[in-house]
Amino acid sequence: MHDLLSGKEPECHIPHVVLSDGVTIKAGDHSLTVTPTHLIKTTKGYVRAADIAAGDTVFAADSTPLIVRSVVPLTPQDEYFGLNCLTSEVVAGGIISSVFGDYHILPAAFMAAAGRIVGVKTASYIGSGIADLFYRANRLM
């Protein structure tokens, strides 16, 4: 975590920090706390953390299936950091997840391509700007 926050991880960048409710997922001996929209790898594909239930299957770092023991919504709100990486599938709390919330395939492809061309930090800022425009446009419709 310290390497990410200090910018020492060259393939990842933290573009923003958000204030949000959280969700703690416990599976096997692992525990992960993320925002409700954060995507977690399951047998059904990437699923929003808030939509995962006890009994669902997620995956450990070595791709071992883990049965979810509990999913606990957390309040009050806390700070969570955004993370953009060349590789969008990461291990957090011992559980495979996406670095993105809500959508995975398009942002992952953008970061993989643009990150190699203009660098992770610049691609991260551009991608965050595009995502902000997308979310604002959807709220207007």
C-alpha positions as CSV (number, residue, x, y, z in Angstrom):
1,M,0.0,0.0,0.0
2,H,2.8,2.4,0.9
3,D,4.5,1.9,-2.5
4,L,1.2,2.7,-4.3
5,L,0.6,5.9,-2.3
6,S,4.1,7.1,-2.7
7,G,4.1,6.5,-6.5
8,K,6.8,3.8,-6.3
9,E,4.8,1.3,-8.3
10,P,5.4,2.3,-11.9
11,E,2.5,0.3,-13.4
12,C,-0.2,1.9,-11.2
13,H,-1.4,5.4,-10.3
14,I,-3.9,6.7,-7.7
15,P,-5.9,9.4,-9.6
16,H,-8.4,10.2,-6.8
17,V,-9.7,9.5,-3.3
18,V,-13.4,9.2,-2.8
19,L,-15.6,9.4,0.3
20,S,-18.0,6.4,0.2
21,D,-19.7,3.7,2.1
22,G,-17.8,0.4,2.2
23,V,-18.4,-3.3,2.0
24,T,-16.3,-5.9,3.7
25,I,-16.1,-9.3,2.0
26,K,-14.8,-12.3,3.9
27,A,-13.9,-15.4,2.0
28,G,-11.7,-18.2,3.2
29,D,-9.0,-16.6,5.4
30,H,-9.2,-13.4,3.4
31,S,-10.9,-10.1,4.0
32,L,-11.3,-7.2,1.6
33,T,-13.0,-3.8,2.2
34,V,-13.9,-1.8,-0.9
35,T,-16.6,0.6,-2.2
36,P,-20.0,-1.0,-3.0
37,T,-19.4,-0.6,-6.8
38,H,-15.9,-2.1,-6.8
39,L,-15.8,-5.2,-9.0
40,I,-14.8,-8.5,-7.6
41,K,-13.9,-11.6,-9.7
42,T,-16.5,-14.4,-9.1
43,T,-17.6,-17.5,-10.9
44,K,-20.2,-15.2,-12.6
45,G,-17.6,-12.8,-13.9
46,Y,-16.9,-9.4,-12.3
47,V,-19.6,-8.5,-9.8
48,R,-20.1,-5.3,-7.8
49,A,-19.1,-5.9,-4.2
50,A,-22.5,-4.9,-2.9
51,D,-24.1,-7.6,-5.1
52,I,-22.0,-10.4,-3.7
53,A,-23.7,-12.6,-1.1
54,A,-22.6,-15.3,1.4
55,G,-22.2,-18.6,-0.5
56,D,-20.9,-16.9,-3.7
57,T,-17.5,-17.9,-5.0
58,V,-14.6,-15.5,-5.4
59,F,-10.9,-16.2,-6.1
60,A,-7.7,-16.1,-4.2
61,A,-4.4,-14.7,-5.6
62,D,-3.5,-18.2,-7.0
63,S,-7.0,-18.5,-8.5
64,T,-8.2,-21.0,-5.8
65,P,-12.0,-20.7,-5.4
66,L,-13.1,-19.2,-2.1
67,I,-16.6,-19.4,-0.7
68,V,-17.8,-16.0,0.6
69,R,-18.6,-16.3,4.3
70,S,-20.0,-12.8,4.8
71,V,-20.6,-9.5,3.1
72,V,-21.0,-6.6,5.5
73,P,-22.0,-3.1,4.5
74,L,-20.0,-0.4,6.4
75,T,-21.1,3.0,7.5
76,P,-20.2,5.8,8.1
77,Q,-18.4,6.8,5.0
78,D,-14.6,6.5,4.8
79,E,-11.9,7.4,2.2
80,Y,-11.1,4.9,-0.5
81,F,-8.6,5.5,-3.2
82,G,-9.0,4.9,-6.9
83,L,-6.3,2.8,-8.6
84,N,-5.5,2.6,-12.3
85,C,-2.9,0.1,-13.5
86,L,-1.6,-1.3,-16.8
87,T,-3.1,-4.6,-15.6
88,S,-6.6,-4.1,-14.3
89,E,-6.9,-7.3,-12.4
90,V,-5.2,-7.1,-9.0
91,V,-5.1,-8.9,-5.7
92,A,-6.4,-6.9,-2.7
93,G,-6.9,-8.5,0.7
94,G,-5.9,-11.8,-1.0
95,I,-8.9,-11.7,-3.3
96,I,-8.8,-11.1,-7.1
97,S,-10.6,-7.9,-8.1
98,S,-10.7,-5.3,-10.8
99,V,-9.2,-1.8,-10.1
100,F,-12.4,-0.4,-11.5
101,G,-16.0,0.0,-10.3
102,D,-19.1,-0.6,-12.4
103,Y,-17.3,-1.4,-15.6
104,H,-14.3,-3.6,-16.4
105,I,-13.7,-4.4,-20.0
106,L,-13.5,-1.0,-21.7
107,P,-11.5,0.8,-18.9
108,A,-9.1,-2.2,-18.7
109,A,-8.5,-2.1,-22.5
110,F,-8.0,1.7,-22.4
111,M,-5.5,1.6,-19.5
112,A,-3.6,-1.3,-21.1
113,A,-3.2,0.5,-24.4
114,A,-3.0,4.2,-23.4
115,G,-0.8,3.4,-20.4
116,R,1.8,1.9,-22.6
117,I,1.6,4.8,-25.0
118,V,1.5,7.9,-22.7
119,G,2.3,6.3,-19.4
120,V,0.1,5.1,-16.6
121,K,-0.2,8.5,-14.8
122,T,-1.3,10.4,-17.9
123,A,-3.6,7.6,-19.1
124,S,-5.1,7.4,-15.6
125,Y,-6.0,11.2,-15.6
126,I,-7.4,10.9,-19.2
127,G,-9.4,7.8,-18.3
128,S,-10.8,9.4,-15.1
129,G,-11.9,12.4,-17.1
130,I,-13.6,10.2,-19.7
131,A,-15.3,8.3,-16.9
132,D,-16.5,11.5,-15.2
133,L,-18.0,12.7,-18.5
134,F,-19.7,9.3,-19.0
135,Y,-21.3,9.3,-15.5
136,R,-22.5,12.9,-15.8
137,A,-24.0,12.2,-19.2
138,N,-25.8,9.1,-17.8
139,R,-27.3,11.2,-14.9
140,L,-28.7,13.7,-17.5
141,M,-30.6,11.0,-19.3
